[in-house]
Amino acid sequence: MPGHKHTVTIAAPPERVWSVVVDVDRWPERVPTVRAVERLDDGPLAVGSRTRLQQPRLPTAEWTVTELTPGRSFTWESSSPGVTVTASHVVEPHPEGAQLTLAVDVSGPLSRVGWLMTRSLTEQYVGTEASCMKRAAEAPTG
């Protein structure tokens, strides 16, 4: 299964990192790889929650949360004909604060072709998203 994983160490407590990662409504103001977020249901993210994301140079996609461990991780999936994209967001304690791992995996009968067309952009976006979440989590609060 094609995919990409990116890990960053963040000088902030895991709880702070988690609060940035799970606050998908604020991604457009924090992350240039997300133009718009539309939550399709109310309340905090939970298994079954759906969100529509608009990203530059990619079709608008609807993501459904498939796994969630509060304070630690969530995974969501988006499907289009022949391709399912699974994105995971994992926050773990680290001696310097926290470690954030973002991963994208592509599956389905057209996954190899889709990955060939989007690999470079996906790797760039995942790295940018990790860096921006690091910056937001390390920023002074107040």
Kinemage of the C-alpha trace (Angstrom):
@kinemage 1
@onewidth
@group {chain A} dominant
@subgroup {mainchain}
@vectorlist {calphas} color= white
{ca met a 1} P 0.000 0.000 0.000
{ca pro a 2} L 1.572 3.332 -1.033
{ca gly a 3} L 1.892 6.004 1.623
{ca his a 4} L 3.966 8.523 3.513
{ca lys a 5} L 4.723 9.180 7.193
{ca his a 6} L 6.221 12.303 8.796
{ca thr a 7} L 7.179 12.711 12.469
{ca val a 8} L 8.112 15.887 14.351
{ca thr a 9} L 9.137 16.513 17.935
{ca ile a 10} L 7.248 19.369 19.571
{ca ala a 11} L 8.329 21.359 22.633
{ca ala a 12} L 4.838 21.341 24.138
{ca pro a 13} L 2.888 18.922 26.326
{ca pro a 14} L 0.998 16.166 24.478
{ca glu a 15} L -2.325 17.662 25.648
{ca arg a 16} L -1.496 20.953 23.922
{ca val a 17} L -0.417 19.197 20.712
{ca trp a 18} L -3.597 17.115 20.740
{ca ser a 19} L -5.745 20.237 21.153
{ca val a 20} L -4.147 21.724 18.002
{ca val a 21} L -4.409 18.516 15.959
{ca val a 22} L -8.013 17.728 16.811
{ca asp a 23} L -9.229 21.316 16.257
{ca val a 24} L -9.845 20.735 12.543
{ca asp a 25} L -12.057 23.833 12.310
{ca arg a 26} L -8.937 25.995 12.776
{ca trp a 27} L -6.748 24.131 10.282
{ca pro a 28} L -7.330 26.691 7.485
{ca glu a 29} L -5.894 29.500 9.643
{ca arg a 30} L -2.965 27.367 10.817
{ca val a 31} L -2.091 25.277 7.778
{ca pro a 32} L -1.719 26.629 4.214
{ca thr a 33} L -2.462 23.179 2.768
{ca val a 34} L -6.085 23.426 3.951
{ca arg a 35} L -8.240 26.117 2.324
{ca ala a 36} L -11.560 25.355 3.988
{ca val a 37} L -13.085 22.971 6.508
{ca glu a 38} L -16.778 22.212 6.786
{ca arg a 39} L -17.828 19.989 9.668
{ca leu a 40} L -20.822 17.930 8.587
{ca asp a 41} L -21.953 17.173 12.138
{ca asp a 42} L -21.838 18.874 15.544
{ca gly a 43} L -19.664 18.354 18.596
{ca pro a 44} L -16.104 17.181 19.033
{ca leu a 45} L -14.560 14.727 16.597
{ca ala a 46} L -15.757 11.182 17.250
{ca val a 47} L -15.872 7.937 15.304
{ca gly a 48} L -18.300 8.563 12.466
{ca ser a 49} L -17.740 12.353 12.374
{ca arg a 50} L -17.594 13.721 8.841
{ca thr a 51} L -15.651 16.741 7.588
{ca arg a 52} L -15.355 18.241 4.112
{ca leu a 53} L -11.853 19.565 3.328
{ca gln a 54} L -10.785 21.819 0.482
{ca gln a 55} L -7.071 21.700 -0.298
{ca pro a 56} L -5.132 23.496 -3.031
{ca arg a 57} L -4.573 21.372 -6.159
{ca leu a 58} L -6.738 18.494 -4.821
{ca pro a 59} L -10.447 17.778 -5.267
{ca thr a 60} L -12.682 18.625 -2.288
{ca ala a 61} L -12.911 15.491 -0.164
{ca glu a 62} L -15.206 14.232 2.575
{ca trp a 63} L -13.360 12.581 5.462
{ca thr a 64} L -14.971 10.216 7.987
{ca val a 65} L -13.333 9.470 11.348
{ca thr a 66} L -12.804 5.701 11.595
{ca glu a 67} L -10.754 5.527 14.812
{ca leu a 68} L -10.257 7.915 17.706
{ca thr a 69} L -8.394 7.608 20.979
{ca pro a 70} L -9.033 10.857 22.875
{ca gly a 71} L -5.849 12.754 23.654
{ca arg a 72} L -3.760 10.444 21.491
{ca ser a 73} L -4.871 9.766 17.912
{ca phe a 74} L -7.480 9.901 15.228
{ca thr a 75} L -7.711 8.330 11.808
{ca trp a 76} L -10.044 9.317 9.029
{ca glu a 77} L -10.727 8.094 5.521
{ca ser a 78} L -11.793 9.620 2.245
{ca ser a 79} L -12.876 7.574 -0.752
{ca ser a 80} L -13.221 8.269 -4.435
{ca pro a 81} L -13.779 5.732 -7.219
{ca gly a 82} L -11.005 3.128 -6.956
{ca val a 83} L -9.044 4.874 -4.189
{ca thr a 84} L -9.338 5.169 -0.412
{ca val a 85} L -7.034 7.553 1.429
{ca thr a 86} L -6.452 6.933 5.138
{ca ala a 87} L -4.828 9.677 7.195
{ca ser a 88} L -3.696 9.175 10.793
{ca his a 89} L -2.683 11.755 13.377
{ca val a 90} L -0.830 10.369 16.421
{ca val a 91} L 0.398 12.337 19.450
{ca glu a 92} L 2.788 10.609 21.853
{ca pro a 93} L 4.740 11.774 24.888
{ca his a 94} L 8.401 12.565 24.205
{ca pro a 95} L 11.245 13.667 26.529
{ca glu a 96} L 11.167 17.088 24.832
{ca gly a 97} L 7.363 17.372 25.052
{ca ala a 98} L 5.479 15.434 22.410
{ca gln a 99} L 5.937 13.640 19.141
{ca leu a 100} L 3.440 14.074 16.321
{ca thr a 101} L 3.243 11.520 13.527
{ca leu a 102} L 1.110 12.194 10.475
{ca ala a 103} L 0.658 9.362 7.995
{ca val a 104} L -1.218 8.939 4.724
{ca asp a 105} L -1.886 5.562 3.136
{ca val a 106} L -3.586 4.956 -0.192
{ca ser a 107} L -5.445 1.730 -1.033
{ca gly a 108} L -7.832 0.402 -3.634
{ca pro a 109} L -7.585 -0.813 -7.230
{ca leu a 110} L -6.422 2.593 -8.555
{ca ser a 111} L -4.175 3.426 -5.581
{ca arg a 112} L -0.875 2.959 -7.402
{ca val a 113} L -1.907 5.242 -10.259
{ca gly a 114} L -3.361 7.784 -7.831
{ca trp a 115} L -0.205 7.672 -5.722
{ca leu a 116} L 1.997 8.259 -8.769
{ca met a 117} L -0.025 11.367 -9.581
{ca thr a 118} L -0.165 12.794 -6.042
{ca arg a 119} L 2.906 11.460 -4.198
{ca ser a 120} L 5.047 14.598 -4.376
{ca leu a 121} L 2.171 16.889 -3.393
{ca thr a 122} L 1.060 14.566 -0.582
{ca glu a 123} L 4.571 14.357 0.883
{ca gln a 124} L 4.882 18.155 0.716
{ca tyr a 125} L 1.474 18.671 2.361
{ca val a 126} L 2.095 16.180 5.183
{ca gly a 127} L 5.438 17.808 6.013
{ca thr a 128} L 3.907 21.297 5.919
{ca glu a 129} L 0.991 20.222 8.112
{ca ala a 130} L 3.321 18.703 10.726
{ca ser a 131} L 5.485 21.852 10.791
{ca cys a 132} L 2.471 24.154 11.099
{ca met a 133} L 0.913 22.090 13.891
{ca lys a 134} L 4.292 22.164 15.674
{ca arg a 135} L 4.382 25.970 15.359
{ca ala a 136} L 0.799 26.321 16.630
{ca ala a 137} L 1.376 23.983 19.589
{ca glu a 138} L 4.625 25.724 20.578
{ca ala a 139} L 3.130 29.231 20.303
{ca pro a 140} L 2.457 31.052 23.572
{ca thr a 141} L -1.174 30.802 24.641
{ca gly a 142} L -3.118 33.548 26.244
